[in-house]
Amino acid sequence: MQKQPAVYILTNKSNHVLYVGVTSDLIKRIYEHKNHVMEGFSAKYNVTKLVYFELCDEMETAITREKVLKGWKRSKKISLIEKENETWQDLYEDLI
């Protein structure tokens, strides 16, 4: 997979915490989350499981979409995830 803007949702092992992020390199960024390369929310709450992502043509579009998703209630985010990934499997392995 080439570098491409993306918005994504991560969760923890128990699927209780949701993290919405944006990146220009999805594989690299999820690797960083999984290996706690940076401190912050995702490292603190161990959100390392990629359960949803959208690829975008432009970074501006990805950032706008991230803001929209961050504004949604948890229930709406869950519906979005389950529409594409009913079993909440980690999608990262499919990317690499």
C-alpha positions as CSV (number, residue, x, y, z in Angstrom):
1,M,0.0,0.0,0.0
2,Q,1.4,3.4,-1.0
3,K,1.2,6.5,1.2
4,Q,-2.3,7.7,1.0
5,P,-4.3,10.0,3.3
6,A,-6.6,8.0,5.6
7,V,-8.9,8.3,8.6
8,Y,-9.0,5.4,10.9
9,I,-10.6,4.1,14.2
10,L,-8.6,2.0,16.7
11,T,-9.8,0.3,19.8
12,N,-8.4,-1.7,22.7
13,K,-8.5,-5.4,23.3
14,S,-11.9,-5.2,25.0
15,N,-13.4,-2.8,22.4
16,H,-14.3,-0.3,25.1
17,V,-12.1,2.6,23.9
18,L,-12.4,4.2,20.5
19,Y,-9.7,6.4,19.0
20,V,-10.2,8.3,15.7
21,G,-7.1,9.5,13.8
22,V,-5.8,10.7,10.5
23,T,-2.6,9.9,8.7
24,S,-0.8,10.1,5.3
25,D,0.7,6.6,5.8
26,L,-1.8,4.2,7.4
27,I,0.6,1.2,7.7
28,K,3.3,3.2,9.3
29,R,0.9,5.0,11.7
30,I,-0.8,1.8,12.9
31,Y,2.6,0.3,13.4
32,E,3.5,3.2,15.6
33,H,0.3,2.8,17.7
34,K,0.9,-0.9,18.1
35,N,4.4,-0.4,19.3
36,H,3.7,2.7,21.4
37,V,6.2,4.8,19.5
38,M,4.6,8.0,20.8
39,E,3.1,8.8,24.1
40,G,-0.4,10.0,24.3
41,F,-4.0,8.8,24.4
42,S,-3.5,5.7,22.3
43,A,-0.5,4.5,24.3
44,K,-2.2,5.3,27.6
45,Y,-5.4,3.3,26.8
46,N,-3.6,0.6,24.7
47,V,-5.7,1.3,21.5
48,T,-3.8,-0.9,19.0
49,K,-6.5,-2.7,17.1
50,L,-7.4,-1.2,13.7
51,V,-11.2,-1.8,13.3
52,Y,-12.1,0.8,10.6
53,F,-10.4,3.0,8.0
54,E,-11.3,5.1,5.0
55,L,-8.8,6.0,2.3
56,C,-9.0,9.5,0.9
57,D,-7.7,11.3,-2.2
58,E,-6.5,14.4,-0.4
59,M,-5.2,15.0,3.1
60,E,-7.7,17.9,3.5
61,T,-10.6,15.4,2.9
62,A,-9.2,13.0,5.5
63,I,-8.8,15.8,8.1
64,T,-12.4,16.9,7.5
65,R,-13.7,13.4,7.8
66,E,-11.7,12.9,11.0
67,K,-13.4,15.9,12.5
68,V,-16.8,14.6,11.5
69,L,-16.2,11.2,13.0
70,K,-14.7,12.7,16.2
71,G,-18.0,14.7,16.6
72,W,-20.2,11.6,16.4
73,K,-21.6,9.8,19.4
74,R,-20.0,6.5,20.3
75,S,-23.1,4.6,19.1
76,K,-22.8,6.1,15.6
77,K,-19.1,5.2,15.5
78,I,-19.9,1.6,16.5
79,S,-22.6,1.4,13.8
80,L,-20.0,2.5,11.2
81,I,-17.5,0.0,12.4
82,E,-19.9,-2.9,12.5
83,K,-21.3,-2.1,9.0
84,E,-17.8,-2.8,7.6
85,N,-16.2,-5.0,10.3
86,E,-19.0,-6.9,12.1
87,T,-16.6,-9.0,14.2
88,W,-14.3,-6.1,15.1
89,Q,-11.2,-8.0,13.8
90,D,-7.9,-6.2,13.6
91,L,-7.6,-5.1,9.9
92,Y,-3.9,-4.2,10.2
93,E,-2.7,-7.7,9.2
94,D,-4.7,-7.4,5.9
95,L,-2.8,-4.2,5.1
96,I,0.7,-5.4,5.4
